[in-house]
Amino acid sequence: MGIRSHLEYRIEQRLRRIEEQLHDMLLLLEHQTREMGDQVAIRELFRELEAERQDHELTLLERSAANDQRWQN
């Protein structure tokens, strides 16, 4: 029975190490997922800022064109 108990102990220890490794990998994946989510949010913010900038440029171009016509008359 001593051999079986020793074998069971070794198996339990190995399973605990595997469980710890899986837990560490899960934490790493959660961290990476959060970082990826943050990166997506930042990219979306830059897209919105770029769209806003383009809207302002179009507004300024329209104003310049209106002002140019007024001066030409």
N, C-alpha and C positions, 0 to 999 in steps of 0.2 A: 503494500500500500504506500510506502514511502516514495517509491519511484513514481507512482501515479500522482501523488500529491505534488511532488516536485514538478512533474510535467504540467499539471494543471496550473500551478503557480506561474511557471514560465509562460504558458499560454495567456493567462490573465494579464501578466505584465506586458506582453507583446500587444495584446488588444488595447490596453491602456495607452501605450505609446502611439498606436495607430489612431486611436480616438483623439489624442492630443494633437497629432499631426493634422488630422482632418479639421479639428477645431481651428488650428492656426491658419489653415488654408481658407476656411470659411471667413475668418476675420479679414484676411488679405483680400479676398474677393469682394467682401462688403466695402472695404476701404476703396478698392479700385472702382467699384460701381459708383460710390459717392463722388469720387474724383471725376469719373466720366460724366456723371450728371452735372457736376459743376462746370465742366468744360463745355458741355452742350448749352447750358444756361448762358455762359459767357459768350459763346459764338452767336447765340440768338440775340443777345443784347447788342453785340456789334452789328449784326444785320439790321436791327431796328434803328440803331444810331446812323448807319449808312443810309437807310431809307429816309430817315428824317433829314439828313444832310442834303440828299438829292431833292427832297421836297422844297427845302429852303433855297437851293440853287435855282430850281424852276421858278419859284416865286420871285426871286431877284431878277431872273432873266425876263419874266413877264413885266415887271415894274420898269426895268431898263427900256424895254421895247416901248412901253406906253410913254415913258418920259421922252424917248427919242422922237416919237411922232409929234408930241406936243411942241418940242423945240423946233421942229422942222416947219411947222405951219406958220 
